């Protein structure tokens, strides 16, 4: 099992990686679509019973949600 500290560290690293590759969301609709895409990828890994891959996708879901919370202007 992963600790909270390890999980938060992975999410922070993913946020930094994603920021370096993709600018902020231009709108809430776009941010939602990116979260939905990441969530769909997580679901695909869960259905395929690939736990390690699902955990990696969960990190991306969390990182994208935090970016949504912190980067949208509103």
PQR file of N, CA, C, O and H, with PARSE charges and radii, in Angstrom:
ATOM      1  N   UNK A   1       0.843  -1.179   0.000 -0.4000 1.5000
ATOM      2  CA  UNK A   1       0.000   0.000   0.000 -0.0000 2.0000
ATOM      3  C   UNK A   1       0.889   1.245   0.000  0.5500 1.7000
ATOM      4  O   UNK A   1       1.967   1.253   0.595 -0.5500 1.4000
ATOM      5  N   UNK A   2       0.431   2.267  -0.660 -0.4000 1.5000
ATOM      6  CA  UNK A   2       1.167   3.528  -0.771 -0.0000 2.0000
ATOM      7  C   UNK A   2       0.789   4.441   0.392  0.5500 1.7000
ATOM      8  O   UNK A   2      -0.369   4.482   0.806 -0.5500 1.4000
ATOM      9  H   UNK A   2      -0.445   2.260  -1.143  0.4000 1.0000
ATOM     10  N   UNK A   3       1.764   5.166   0.911 -0.4000 1.5000
ATOM     11  CA  UNK A   3       1.487   6.127   1.978 -0.0000 2.0000
ATOM     12  C   UNK A   3       0.916   7.412   1.384  0.5500 1.7000
ATOM     13  O   UNK A   3       1.044   7.674   0.188 -0.5500 1.4000
ATOM     14  H   UNK A   3       2.705   5.133   0.575  0.4000 1.0000
ATOM     15  N   UNK A   4       0.277   8.211   2.255 -0.4000 1.5000
ATOM     16  CA  UNK A   4      -0.227   9.508   1.814 -0.0000 2.0000
ATOM     17  C   UNK A   4       0.920  10.377   1.305  0.5500 1.7000
ATOM     18  O   UNK A   4       0.798  11.032   0.270 -0.5500 1.4000
ATOM     19  H   UNK A   4       0.173   7.998   3.226  0.4000 1.0000
ATOM     20  N   UNK A   5       2.024  10.382   2.029 -0.4000 1.5000
ATOM     21  CA  UNK A   5       3.165  11.205   1.615 -0.0000 2.0000
ATOM     22  C   UNK A   5       3.667  10.811   0.233  0.5500 1.7000
ATOM     23  O   UNK A   5       3.969  11.675  -0.590 -0.5500 1.4000
ATOM     24  H   UNK A   5       2.124   9.850   2.870  0.4000 1.0000
ATOM     25  N   UNK A   6       3.756   9.514  -0.024 -0.4000 1.5000
ATOM     26  CA  UNK A   6       4.214   9.052  -1.333 -0.0000 2.0000
ATOM     27  C   UNK A   6       3.211   9.449  -2.418  0.5500 1.7000
ATOM     28  O   UNK A   6       3.600   9.876  -3.505 -0.5500 1.4000
ATOM     29  H   UNK A   6       3.510   8.812   0.645  0.4000 1.0000
ATOM     30  N   UNK A   7       1.930   9.306  -2.116 -0.4000 1.5000
ATOM     31  CA  UNK A   7       0.898   9.668  -3.098 -0.0000 2.0000
ATOM     32  C   UNK A   7       0.946  11.160  -3.404  0.5500 1.7000
ATOM     33  O   UNK A   7       0.902  11.560  -4.568 -0.5500 1.4000
ATOM     34  H   UNK A   7       1.614   8.959  -1.233  0.4000 1.0000
ATOM     35  N   UNK A   8       1.037  11.982  -2.363 -0.4000 1.5000
ATOM     36  CA  UNK A   8       1.102  13.435  -2.577 -0.0000 2.0000
ATOM     37  C   UNK A   8       2.345  13.827  -3.362  0.5500 1.7000
ATOM     38  O   UNK A   8       2.304  14.737  -4.190 -0.5500 1.4000
ATOM     39  H   UNK A   8       1.073  11.657  -1.418  0.4000 1.0000
ATOM     40  N   UNK A   9       3.436  13.147  -3.102 -0.4000 1.5000
ATOM     41  CA  UNK A   9       4.674  13.419  -3.833 -0.0000 2.0000
ATOM     42  C   UNK A   9       4.508  13.106  -5.316  0.5500 1.7000
ATOM     43  O   UNK A   9       4.949  13.878  -6.168 -0.5500 1.4000
ATOM     44  H   UNK A   9       3.470  12.407  -2.429  0.4000 1.0000
ATOM     45  N   UNK A  10       3.874  11.977  -5.628 -0.4000 1.5000
ATOM     46  CA  UNK A  10       3.646  11.608  -7.027 -0.0000 2.0000
ATOM     47  C   UNK A  10       2.727  12.621  -7.715  0.5500 1.7000
ATOM     48  O   UNK A  10       2.953  12.990  -8.868 -0.5500 1.4000
ATOM     49  H   UNK A  10       3.515  11.350  -4.936  0.4000 1.0000
ATOM     50  N   UNK A  11       1.706  13.061  -7.010 -0.4000 1.5000
ATOM     51  CA  UNK A  11       0.771  14.040  -7.587 -0.0000 2.0000
ATOM     52  C   UNK A  11       1.496  15.367  -7.836  0.5500 1.7000
ATOM     53  O   UNK A  11       1.313  15.987  -8.883 -0.5500 1.4000
ATOM     54  H   UNK A  11       1.523  12.761  -6.073  0.4000 1.0000
ATOM     55  N   UNK A  12       2.315  15.798  -6.881 -0.4000 1.5000
ATOM     56  CA  UNK A  12       3.072  17.049  -7.059 -0.0000 2.0000
ATOM     57  C   UNK A  12       3.987  16.944  -8.281  0.5500 1.7000
ATOM     58  O   UNK A  12       4.052  17.869  -9.090 -0.5500 1.4000
ATOM     59  H   UNK A  12       2.465  15.294  -6.031  0.4000 1.0000
ATOM     60  N   UNK A  13       4.691  15.823  -8.414 -0.4000 1.5000
ATOM     61  CA  UNK A  13       5.576  15.617  -9.568 -0.0000 2.0000
ATOM     62  C   UNK A  13       4.791  15.648 -10.867  0.5500 1.7000
ATOM     63  O   UNK A  13       5.252  16.209 -11.861 -0.5500 1.4000
ATOM     64  H   UNK A  13       4.639  15.072  -7.756  0.4000 1.0000
ATOM     65  N   UNK A  14       3.604  15.046 -10.865 -0.4000 1.5000
ATOM     66  CA  UNK A  14       2.777  15.029 -12.079 -0.0000 2.0000
ATOM     67  C   UNK A  14       2.278  16.428 -12.420  0.5500 1.7000
ATOM     68  O   UNK A  14       2.213  16.794 -13.594 -0.5500 1.4000
ATOM     69  H   UNK A  14       3.229  14.591 -10.058  0.4000 1.0000
ATOM     70  N   UNK A  15       1.925  17.211 -11.403 -0.4000 1.5000
ATOM     71  CA  UNK A  15       1.498  18.589 -11.656 -0.0000 2.0000
ATOM     72  C   UNK A  15       2.630  19.365 -12.320  0.5500 1.7000
ATOM     73  O   UNK A  15       2.411  20.064 -13.309 -0.5500 1.4000
ATOM     74  H   UNK A  15       1.978  16.913 -10.450  0.4000 1.0000
ATOM     75  N   UNK A  16       3.818  19.245 -11.787 -0.4000 1.5000
ATOM     76  CA  UNK A  16       4.970  19.954 -12.348 -0.0000 2.0000
ATOM     77  C   UNK A  16       5.267  19.493 -13.777  0.5500 1.7000
ATOM     78  O   UNK A  16       5.561  20.312 -14.648 -0.5500 1.4000
ATOM     79  H   UNK A  16       3.996  18.676 -10.983  0.4000 1.0000
ATOM     80  N   UNK A  17       5.189  18.185 -14.013 -0.4000 1.5000
ATOM     81  CA  UNK A  17       5.425  17.645 -15.355 -0.0000 2.0000
ATOM     82  C   UNK A  17       4.373  18.180 -16.327  0.5500 1.7000
ATOM     83  O   UNK A  17       4.700  18.639 -17.421 -0.5500 1.4000
ATOM     84  H   UNK A  17       4.950  17.520 -13.305  0.4000 1.0000
ATOM     85  N   UNK A  18       3.123  18.115 -15.917 -0.4000 1.5000
ATOM     86  CA  UNK A  18       2.028  18.551 -16.792 -0.0000 2.0000
ATOM     87  C   UNK A  18       2.118  20.047 -17.085  0.5500 1.7000
ATOM     88  O   UNK A  18       1.878  20.470 -18.216 -0.5500 1.4000
ATOM     89  H   UNK A  18       2.858  17.742 -15.028  0.4000 1.0000
ATOM     90  N   UNK A  19       2.458  20.845 -16.084 -0.4000 1.5000
ATOM     91  CA  UNK A  19       2.597  22.287 -16.290 -0.0000 2.0000
ATOM     92  C   UNK A  19       3.679  22.611 -17.303  0.5500 1.7000
ATOM     93  O   UNK A  19       3.551  23.549 -18.090 -0.5500 1.4000
ATOM     94  H   UNK A  19       2.653  20.501 -15.165  0.4000 1.0000
ATOM     95  N   UNK A  20       4.749  21.823 -17.276 -0.4000 1.5000
ATOM     96  CA  UNK A  20       5.840  22.088 -18.216 -0.0000 2.0000
ATOM     97  C   UNK A  20       5.460  21.726 -19.654  0.5500 1.7000
ATOM     98  O   UNK A  20       6.040  22.251 -20.604 -0.5500 1.4000
ATOM     99  H   UNK A  20       4.853  21.061 -16.637  0.4000 1.0000
ATOM    100  N   UNK A  21       4.502  20.846 -19.805 -0.4000 1.5000
ATOM    101  CA  UNK A  21       4.105  20.384 -21.135 -0.0000 2.0000
ATOM    102  C   UNK A  21       2.850  21.075 -21.666  0.5500 1.7000
ATOM    103  O   UNK A  21       2.708  21.271 -22.873 -0.5500 1.4000
ATOM    104  H   UNK A  21       4.030  20.420 -19.033  0.4000 1.0000
ATOM    105  N   UNK A  22       1.939  21.446 -20.759 -0.4000 1.5000
ATOM    106  CA  UNK A  22       0.630  21.983 -21.165 -0.0000 2.0000
ATOM    107  C   UNK A  22       0.336  23.263 -20.393  0.5500 1.7000
ATOM    108  O   UNK A  22       0.451  23.292 -19.168 -0.5500 1.4000
ATOM    109  H   UNK A  22       2.055  21.287 -19.779  0.4000 1.0000
ATOM    110  N   UNK A  23      -0.038  24.310 -21.098 -0.4000 1.5000
ATOM    111  CA  UNK A  23      -0.412  25.548 -20.402 -0.0000 2.0000
ATOM    112  C   UNK A  23      -1.696  25.333 -19.599  0.5500 1.7000
ATOM    113  O   UNK A  23      -2.335  24.286 -19.700 -0.5500 1.4000
ATOM    114  H   UNK A  23      -0.130  24.287 -22.094  0.4000 1.0000
ATOM    115  N   UNK A  24      -2.056  26.319 -18.818 -0.4000 1.5000
ATOM    116  CA  UNK A  24      -3.287  26.239 -18.039 -0.0000 2.0000
ATOM    117  C   UNK A  24      -4.517  26.038 -18.923  0.5500 1.7000
ATOM    118  O   UNK A  24      -4.470  26.211 -20.140 -0.5500 1.4000
ATOM    119  H   UNK A  24      -1.537  27.170 -18.736  0.4000 1.0000
ATOM    120  N   UNK A  25      -5.591  25.677 -18.285 -0.4000 1.5000
ATOM    121  CA  UNK A  25      -6.836  25.446 -19.020 -0.0000 2.0000
ATOM    122  C   UNK A  25      -7.420  26.764 -19.507  0.5500 1.7000
ATOM    123  O   UNK A  25      -7.495  27.721 -18.735 -0.5500 1.4000
ATOM    124  H   UNK A  25      -5.630  25.536 -17.296  0.4000 1.0000
ATOM    125  N   UNK A  26      -7.829  26.837 -20.753 -0.4000 1.5000
ATOM    126  CA  UNK A  26      -8.407  28.088 -21.256 -0.0000 2.0000
ATOM    127  C   UNK A  26      -9.825  28.335 -20.748  0.5500 1.7000
ATOM    128  O   UNK A  26     -10.325  29.458 -20.801 -0.5500 1.4000
ATOM    129  H   UNK A  26      -7.768  26.061 -21.380  0.4000 1.0000
ATOM    130  N   UNK A  27     -10.469  27.273 -20.256 -0.4000 1.5000
ATOM    131  CA  UNK A  27     -11.834  27.422 -19.741 -0.0000 2.0000
ATOM    132  C   UNK A  27     -12.144  26.262 -18.802  0.5500 1.7000
ATOM    133  O   UNK A  27     -11.444  25.249 -18.782 -0.5500 1.4000
ATOM    134  H   UNK A  27     -10.063  26.360 -20.213  0.4000 1.0000
ATOM    135  N   UNK A  28     -13.202  26.436 -18.032 -0.4000 1.5000
ATOM    136  CA  UNK A  28     -13.649  25.350 -17.152 -0.0000 2.0000
ATOM    137  C   UNK A  28     -14.096  24.141 -17.963  0.5500 1.7000
ATOM    138  O   UNK A  28     -13.888  23.001 -17.549 -0.5500 1.4000
ATOM    139  H   UNK A  28     -13.770  27.258 -18.049  0.4000 1.0000
ATOM    140  N   UNK A  29     -14.706  24.386 -19.113 -0.4000 1.5000
ATOM    141  CA  UNK A  29     -15.141  23.280 -19.962 -0.0000 2.0000
ATOM    142  C   UNK A  29     -13.949  22.434 -20.405  0.5500 1.7000
ATOM    143  O   UNK A  29     -14.008  21.204 -20.402 -0.5500 1.4000
ATOM    144  H   UNK A  29     -14.874  25.313 -19.450  0.4000 1.0000
ATOM    145  N   UNK A  30     -12.878  23.108 -20.781 -0.4000 1.5000
ATOM    146  CA  UNK A  30     -11.677  22.388 -21.211 -0.0000 2.0000
ATOM    147  C   UNK A  30     -11.082  21.609 -20.032  0.5500 1.7000
ATOM    148  O   UNK A  30     -10.699  20.449 -20.182 -0.5500 1.4000
ATOM    149  H   UNK A  30     -12.830  24.107 -20.784  0.4000 1.0000
ATOM    150  N   UNK A  31     -11.009  22.237 -18.885 -0.4000 1.5000
ATOM    151  CA  UNK A  31     -10.493  21.557 -17.704 -0.0000 2.0000
ATOM    152  C   UNK A  31     -11.303  20.323 -17.371  0.5500 1.7000
ATOM    153  O   UNK A  31     -10.742  19.269 -17.071 -0.5500 1.4000
ATOM    154  H   UNK A  31     -11.321  23.180 -18.763  0.4000 1.0000
ATOM    155  N   UNK A  32     -12.627  20.446 -17.422 -0.4000 1.5000
ATOM    156  CA  UNK A  32     -13.505  19.300 -17.176 -0.0000 2.0000
ATOM    157  C   UNK A  32     -13.230  18.189 -18.177  0.5500 1.7000
ATOM    158  O   UNK A  32     -13.163  17.018 -17.804 -0.5500 1.4000
ATOM    159  H   UNK A  32     -13.083  21.302 -17.666  0.4000 1.0000
ATOM    160  N   UNK A  33     -13.070  18.548 -19.443 -0.4000 1.5000
ATOM    161  CA  UNK A  33     -12.833  17.539 -20.481 -0.0000 2.0000
ATOM    162  C   UNK A  33     -11.526  16.787 -20.226  0.5500 1.7000
ATOM    163  O   UNK A  33     -11.448  15.580 -20.454 -0.5500 1.4000
ATOM    164  H   UNK A  33     -13.125  19.499 -19.747  0.4000 1.0000
ATOM    165  N   UNK A  34     -10.508  17.494 -19.758 -0.4000 1.5000
ATOM    166  CA  UNK A  34      -9.229  16.832 -19.475 -0.0000 2.0000
ATOM    167  C   UNK A  34      -9.383  15.902 -18.273  0.5500 1.7000
ATOM    168  O   UNK A  34      -8.868  14.784 -18.287 -0.5500 1.4000
ATOM    169  H   UNK A  34     -10.571  18.475 -19.573  0.4000 1.0000
ATOM    170  N   UNK A  35     -10.086  16.353 -17.232 -0.4000 1.5000
ATOM    171  CA  UNK A  35     -10.335  15.476 -16.086 -0.0000 2.0000
ATOM    172  C   UNK A  35     -11.096  14.233 -16.528  0.5500 1.7000
ATOM    173  O   UNK A  35     -10.765  13.116 -16.132 -0.5500 1.4000
ATOM    174  H   UNK A  35     -10.504  17.261 -17.220  0.4000 1.0000
ATOM    175  N   UNK A  36     -12.113  14.438 -17.346 -0.4000 1.5000
ATOM    176  CA  UNK A  36     -12.935  13.307 -17.828 -0.0000 2.0000
ATOM    177  C   UNK A  36     -12.088  12.322 -18.637  0.5500 1.7000
ATOM    178  O   UNK A  36     -12.241  11.109 -18.496 -0.5500 1.4000
ATOM    179  H   UNK A  36     -12.382  15.346 -17.667  0.4000 1.0000
ATOM    180  N   UNK A  37     -11.205  12.839 -19.475 -0.4000 1.5000
ATOM    181  CA  UNK A  37     -10.330  11.980 -20.264 -0.0000 2.0000
ATOM    182  C   UNK A  37      -9.434  11.144 -19.343  0.5500 1.7000
ATOM    183  O   UNK A  37      -9.280   9.940 -19.549 -0.5500 1.4000
ATOM    184  H   UNK A  37     -11.081  13.824 -19.589  0.4000 1.0000
ATOM    185  N   UNK A  38      -8.851  11.781 -18.337 -0.4000 1.5000
ATOM    186  CA  UNK A  38      -7.996  11.054 -17.402 -0.0000 2.0000
ATOM    187  C   UNK A  38      -8.807  10.016 -16.620  0.5500 1.7000
ATOM    188  O   UNK A  38      -8.334   8.906 -16.377 -0.5500 1.4000
ATOM    189  H   UNK A  38      -8.976  12.759 -18.170  0.4000 1.0000
ATOM    190  N   UNK A  39     -10.016  10.384 -16.232 -0.4000 1.5000
ATOM    191  CA  UNK A  39     -10.876   9.455 -15.508 -0.0000 2.0000
ATOM    192  C   UNK A  39     -11.258   8.256 -16.374  0.5500 1.7000
ATOM    193  O   UNK A  39     -11.299   7.126 -15.885 -0.5500 1.4000
ATOM    194  H   UNK A  39     -10.399  11.286 -16.429  0.4000 1.0000
ATOM    195  N   UNK A  40     -11.536   8.493 -17.644 -0.4000 1.5000
ATOM    196  CA  UNK A  40     -11.837   7.396 -18.573 -0.0000 2.0000
ATOM    197  C   UNK A  40     -10.639   6.459 -18.714  0.5500 1.7000
ATOM    198  O   UNK A  40     -10.808   5.243 -18.796 -0.5500 1.4000
ATOM    199  H   UNK A  40     -11.503   9.410 -18.041  0.4000 1.0000
ATOM    200  N   UNK A  41      -9.427   7.022 -18.743 -0.4000 1.5000
ATOM    201  CA  UNK A  41      -8.227   6.187 -18.834 -0.0000 2.0000
ATOM    202  C   UNK A  41      -8.049   5.362 -17.559  0.5500 1.7000
ATOM    203  O   UNK A  41      -7.640   4.202 -17.619 -0.5500 1.4000
ATOM    204  H   UNK A  41      -9.290   8.011 -18.676  0.4000 1.0000
ATOM    205  N   UNK A  42      -8.358   5.961 -16.411 -0.4000 1.5000
ATOM    206  CA  UNK A  42      -8.321   5.206 -15.148 -0.0000 2.0000
ATOM    207  C   UNK A  42      -9.313   4.050 -15.194  0.5500 1.7000
ATOM    208  O   UNK A  42      -8.979   2.928 -14.814 -0.5500 1.4000
ATOM    209  H   UNK A  42      -8.690   6.903 -16.363  0.4000 1.0000
ATOM    210  N   UNK A  43     -10.514   4.317 -15.652 -0.4000 1.5000
ATOM    211  CA  UNK A  43     -11.550   3.280 -15.735 -0.0000 2.0000
ATOM    212  C   UNK A  43     -11.111   2.143 -16.653  0.5500 1.7000
ATOM    213  O   UNK A  43     -11.346   0.975 -16.343 -0.5500 1.4000
ATOM    214  H   UNK A  43     -10.785   5.229 -15.961  0.4000 1.0000
ATOM    215  N   UNK A  44     -10.484   2.467 -17.766 -0.4000 1.5000
ATOM    216  CA  UNK A  44      -9.986   1.427 -18.676 -0.0000 2.0000
ATOM    217  C   UNK A  44      -8.994   0.509 -17.964  0.5500 1.7000
ATOM    218  O   UNK A  44      -9.038  -0.708 -18.143 -0.5500 1.4000
ATOM    219  H   UNK A  44     -10.294   3.416 -18.018  0.4000 1.0000
ATOM    220  N   UNK A  45      -8.109   1.077 -17.170 -0.4000 1.5000
ATOM    221  CA  UNK A  45      -7.109   0.272 -16.454 -0.0000 2.0000
ATOM    222  C   UNK A  45      -7.760  -0.553 -15.347  0.5500 1.7000
ATOM    223  O   UNK A  45      -7.360  -1.691 -15.101 -0.5500 1.4000
ATOM    224  H   UNK A  45      -8.073   2.066 -17.026  0.4000 1.0000
ATOM    225  N   UNK A  46      -8.753   0.013 -14.686 -0.4000 1.5000
ATOM    226  CA  UNK A  46      -9.473  -0.729 -13.649 -0.0000 2.0000
ATOM    227  C   UNK A  46     -10.192  -1.921 -14.269  0.5500 1.7000
ATOM    228  O   UNK A  46     -10.123  -3.032 -13.742 -0.5500 1.4000
ATOM    229  H   UNK A  46      -9.078   0.938 -14.886  0.4000 1.0000
ATOM    230  N   UNK A  47     -10.885  -1.697 -15.392 -0.4000 1.5000
ATOM    231  CA  UNK A  47     -11.606  -2.794 -16.048 -0.0000 2.0000
ATOM    232  C   UNK A  47     -10.655  -3.888 -16.510  0.5500 1.7000
ATOM    233  O   UNK A  47     -11.017  -5.064 -16.500 -0.5500 1.4000
ATOM    234  H   UNK A  47     -10.941  -0.795 -15.820  0.4000 1.0000
ATOM    235  N   UNK A  48      -9.456  -3.520 -16.911 -0.4000 1.5000
ATOM    236  CA  UNK A  48      -8.463  -4.491 -17.376 -0.0000 2.0000
ATOM    237  C   UNK A  48      -7.703  -5.126 -16.211  0.5500 1.7000
ATOM    238  O   UNK A  48      -6.840  -5.978 -16.420 -0.5500 1.4000
ATOM    239  H   UNK A  48      -9.162  -2.564 -16.919  0.4000 1.0000
ATOM    240  N   UNK A  49      -8.027  -4.708 -14.985 -0.4000 1.5000
ATOM    241  CA  UNK A  49      -7.409  -5.257 -13.775 -0.0000 2.0000
ATOM    242  C   UNK A  49      -5.899  -5.049 -13.762  0.5500 1.7000
ATOM    243  O   UNK A  49      -5.136  -5.929 -13.362 -0.5500 1.4000
ATOM    244  H   UNK A  49      -8.729  -4.016 -14.816  0.4000 1.0000
ATOM    245  N   UNK A  50      -5.482  -3.856 -14.212 -0.4000 1.5000
ATOM    246  CA  UNK A  50      -4.067  -3.488 -14.195 -0.0000 2.0000
ATOM    247  C   UNK A  50      -3.869  -2.445 -13.094  0.5500 1.7000
ATOM    248  O   UNK A  50      -3.938  -1.242 -13.345 -0.5500 1.4000
ATOM    249  H   UNK A  50      -6.101  -3.141 -14.536  0.4000 1.0000
ATOM    250  N   UNK A  51      -3.620  -2.924 -11.866 -0.4000 1.5000
ATOM    251  CA  UNK A  51      -3.585  -2.053 -10.701 -0.0000 2.0000
ATOM    252  C   UNK A  51      -2.491  -1.003 -10.786  0.5500 1.7000
ATOM    253  O   UNK A  51      -2.753   0.165 -10.497 -0.5500 1.4000
ATOM    254  H   UNK A  51      -3.563  -3.901 -11.662  0.4000 1.0000
ATOM    255  N   UNK A  52      -1.293  -1.364 -11.166 -0.4000 1.5000
ATOM    256  CA  UNK A  52      -0.204  -0.396 -11.229 -0.0000 2.0000
ATOM    257  C   UNK A  52      -0.518   0.709 -12.234  0.5500 1.7000
ATOM    258  O   UNK A  52      -0.314   1.888 -11.946 -0.5500 1.4000
ATOM    259  H   UNK A  52      -1.080  -2.312 -11.401  0.4000 1.0000
ATOM    260  N   UNK A  53      -1.010   0.332 -13.407 -0.4000 1.5000
ATOM    261  CA  UNK A  53      -1.380   1.319 -14.422 -0.0000 2.0000
ATOM    262  C   UNK A  53      -2.548   2.183 -13.925  0.5500 1.7000
ATOM    263  O   UNK A  53      -2.595   3.383 -14.198 -0.5500 1.4000
ATOM    264  H   UNK A  53      -1.176  -0.626 -13.641  0.4000 1.0000
ATOM    265  N   UNK A  54      -3.485   1.571 -13.197 -0.4000 1.5000
ATOM    266  CA  UNK A  54      -4.616   2.328 -12.653 -0.0000 2.0000
ATOM    267  C   UNK A  54      -4.138   3.345 -11.629  0.5500 1.7000
ATOM    268  O   UNK A  54      -4.652   4.462 -11.580 -0.5500 1.4000
ATOM    269  H   UNK A  54      -3.447   0.596 -12.975  0.4000 1.0000
ATOM    270  N   UNK A  55      -3.158   2.972 -10.808 -0.4000 1.5000
ATOM    271  CA  UNK A  55      -2.621   3.917  -9.832 -0.0000 2.0000
ATOM    272  C   UNK A  55      -1.956   5.097 -10.539  0.5500 1.7000
ATOM    273  O   UNK A  55      -2.097   6.240 -10.103 -0.5500 1.4000
ATOM    274  H   UNK A  55      -2.740   2.064 -10.847  0.4000 1.0000
ATOM    275  N   UNK A  56      -1.248   4.835 -11.602 -0.4000 1.5000
ATOM    276  CA  UNK A  56      -0.619   5.923 -12.357 -0.0000 2.0000
ATOM    277  C   UNK A  56      -1.670   6.853 -12.941  0.5500 1.7000
ATOM    278  O   UNK A  56      -1.496   8.071 -12.936 -0.5500 1.4000
ATOM    279  H   UNK A  56      -1.133   3.907 -11.956  0.4000 1.0000
ATOM    280  N   UNK A  57      -2.757   6.287 -13.441 -0.4000 1.5000
ATOM    281  CA  UNK A  57      -3.843   7.117 -13.974 -0.0000 2.0000
ATOM    282  C   UNK A  57      -4.517   7.905 -12.854  0.5500 1.7000
ATOM    283  O   UNK A  57      -4.922   9.048 -13.060 -0.5500 1.4000
ATOM    284  H   UNK A  57      -2.899   5.297 -13.445  0.4000 1.0000
ATOM    285  N   UNK A  58      -4.640   7.306 -11.677 -0.4000 1.5000
ATOM    286  CA  UNK A  58      -5.239   8.009 -10.539 -0.0000 2.0000
ATOM    287  C   UNK A  58      -4.401   9.232 -10.167  0.5500 1.7000
ATOM    288  O   UNK A  58      -4.946  10.271  -9.794 -0.5500 1.4000
ATOM    289  H   UNK A  58      -4.310   6.376 -11.509  0.4000 1.0000
ATOM    290  N   UNK A  59      -3.094   9.108 -10.267 -0.4000 1.5000
ATOM    291  CA  UNK A  59      -2.209  10.251 -10.024 -0.0000 2.0000
ATOM    292  C   UNK A  59      -2.533  11.356 -11.023  0.5500 1.7000
ATOM    293  O   UNK A  59      -2.589  12.530 -10.655 -0.5500 1.4000
ATOM    294  H   UNK A  59      -2.652   8.264 -10.570  0.4000 1.0000
ATOM    295  N   UNK A  60      -2.745  10.991 -12.274 -0.4000 1.5000
ATOM    296  CA  UNK A  60      -3.052  11.997 -13.287 -0.0000 2.0000
ATOM    297  C   UNK A  60      -4.417  12.632 -13.044  0.5500 1.7000
ATOM    298  O   UNK A  60      -4.586  13.832 -13.257 -0.5500 1.4000
ATOM    299  H   UNK A  60      -2.699  10.038 -12.573  0.4000 1.0000
ATOM    300  N   UNK A  61      -5.387  11.842 -12.602 -0.4000 1.5000
ATOM    301  CA  UNK A  61      -6.704  12.395 -12.268 -0.0000 2.0000
ATOM    302  C   UNK A  61      -6.557  13.417 -11.143  0.5500 1.7000
ATOM    303  O   UNK A  61      -7.088  14.525 -11.229 -0.5500 1.4000
ATOM    304  H   UNK A  61      -5.250  10.867 -12.429  0.4000 1.0000
ATOM    305  N   UNK A  62      -5.839  13.042 -10.096 -0.4000 1.5000
ATOM    306  CA  UNK A  62      -5.658  13.946  -8.951 -0.0000 2.0000
ATOM    307  C   UNK A  62      -4.913  15.208  -9.362  0.5500 1.7000
ATOM    308  O   UNK A  62      -5.308  16.313  -8.989 -0.5500 1.4000
ATOM    309  H   UNK A  62      -5.408  12.143 -10.026  0.4000 1.0000
ATOM    310  N   UNK A  63      -3.855  15.053 -10.116 -0.4000 1.5000
ATOM    311  CA  UNK A  63      -3.069  16.208 -10.541 -0.0000 2.0000
ATOM    312  C   UNK A  63      -3.900  17.144 -11.414  0.5500 1.7000
ATOM    313  O   UNK A  63      -3.822  18.364 -11.273 -0.5500 1.4000
ATOM    314  H   UNK A  63      -3.534  14.156 -10.419  0.4000 1.0000
ATOM    315  N   UNK A  64      -4.686  16.576 -12.305 -0.4000 1.5000
ATOM    316  CA  UNK A  64      -5.520  17.393 -13.183 -0.0000 2.0000
ATOM    317  C   UNK A  64      -6.597  18.115 -12.385  0.5500 1.7000
ATOM    318  O   UNK A  64      -6.896  19.277 -12.660 -0.5500 1.4000
ATOM    319  H   UNK A  64      -4.750  15.585 -12.420  0.4000 1.0000
ATOM    320  N   UNK A  65      -7.178  17.445 -11.408 -0.4000 1.5000
ATOM    321  CA  UNK A  65      -8.192  18.086 -10.568 -0.0000 2.0000
ATOM    322  C   UNK A  65      -7.592  19.242  -9.771  0.5500 1.7000
ATOM    323  O   UNK A  65      -8.226  20.288  -9.632 -0.5500 1.4000
ATOM    324  H   UNK A  65      -6.935  16.500 -11.185  0.4000 1.0000
ATOM    325  N   UNK A  66      -6.391  19.069  -9.252 -0.4000 1.5000
ATOM    326  CA  UNK A  66      -5.743  20.144  -8.510 -0.0000 2.0000
ATOM    327  C   UNK A  66      -5.413  21.310  -9.438  0.5500 1.7000
ATOM    328  O   UNK A  66      -5.579  22.471  -9.065 -0.5500 1.4000
ATOM    329  H   UNK A  66      -5.876  18.219  -9.365  0.4000 1.0000
ATOM    330  N   UNK A  67      -4.955  21.002 -10.626 -0.4000 1.5000
ATOM    331  CA  UNK A  67      -4.695  22.080 -11.591 -0.0000 2.0000
ATOM    332  C   UNK A  67      -5.989  22.831 -11.897  0.5500 1.7000
ATOM    333  O   UNK A  67      -5.987  24.058 -11.994 -0.5500 1.4000
ATOM    334  H   UNK A  67      -4.820  20.059 -10.929  0.4000 1.0000
ATOM    335  N   UNK A  68      -7.081  22.107 -12.048 -0.4000 1.5000
ATOM    336  CA  UNK A  68      -8.389  22.727 -12.292 -0.0000 2.0000
ATOM    337  C   UNK A  68      -8.725  23.680 -11.145  0.5500 1.7000
ATOM    338  O   UNK A  68      -9.162  24.808 -11.375 -0.5500 1.4000
ATOM    339  H   UNK A  68      -7.083  21.110 -11.970  0.4000 1.0000
ATOM    340  N   UNK A  69      -8.517  23.221  -9.912 -0.4000 1.5000
ATOM    341  CA  UNK A  69      -8.836  24.018  -8.739 -0.0000 2.0000
ATOM    342  C   UNK A  69      -7.961  25.262  -8.620  0.5500 1.7000
ATOM    343  O   UNK A  69      -8.427  26.299  -8.149 -0.5500 1.4000
ATOM    344  H   UNK A  69      -8.162  22.305  -9.725  0.4000 1.0000
ATOM    345  N   UNK A  70      -6.716  25.174  -9.037 -0.4000 1.5000
ATOM    346  CA  UNK A  70      -5.768  26.249  -8.754 -0.0000 2.0000
ATOM    347  C   UNK A  70      -5.448  27.155  -9.932  0.5500 1.7000
ATOM    348  O   UNK A  70      -4.966  28.270  -9.728 -0.5500 1.4000
ATOM    349  H   UNK A  70      -6.338  24.331  -9.420  0.4000 1.0000
ATOM    350  N   UNK A  71      -5.697  26.718 -11.143 -0.4000 1.5000
ATOM    351  CA  UNK A  71      -5.253  27.484 -12.309 -0.0000 2.0000
ATOM    352  C   UNK A  71      -6.346  28.213 -13.055  0.5500 1.7000
ATOM    353  O   UNK A  71      -6.063  29.122 -13.836 -0.5500 1.4000
ATOM    354  H   UNK A  71      -6.088  25.813 -11.309  0.4000 1.0000
ATOM    355  N   UNK A  72      -7.608  27.824 -12.825 -0.4000 1.5000
ATOM    356  CA  UNK A  72      -8.682  28.538 -13.521 -0.0000 2.0000
ATOM    357  C   UNK A  72      -8.917  29.889 -12.894  0.5500 1.7000
ATOM    358  O   UNK A  72      -8.924  30.034 -11.671 -0.5500 1.4000
ATOM    359  H   UNK A  72      -7.837  27.086 -12.191  0.4000 1.0000
ATOM    360  N   UNK A  73      -9.103  30.852 -13.724 -0.4000 1.5000
ATOM    361  CA  UNK A  73      -9.421  32.200 -13.260 -0.0000 2.0000
ATOM    362  C   UNK A  73     -10.934  32.307 -13.133  0.5500 1.7000
ATOM    363  O   UNK A  73     -11.667  31.891 -14.030 -0.5500 1.4000
ATOM    364  H   UNK A  73      -9.097  30.735 -14.717  0.4000 1.0000
ATOM    365  N   UNK A  74     -11.391  32.851 -12.049 -0.4000 1.5000
ATOM    366  CA  UNK A  74     -12.837  32.936 -11.938 -0.0000 2.0000
ATOM    367  C   UNK A  74     -13.349  33.681 -10.783  0.5500 1.7000
ATOM    368  O   UNK A  74     -14.563  33.801 -10.614 -0.5500 1.4000
ATOM    369  H   UNK A  74     -10.796  33.189 -11.320  0.4000 1.0000
TER
END
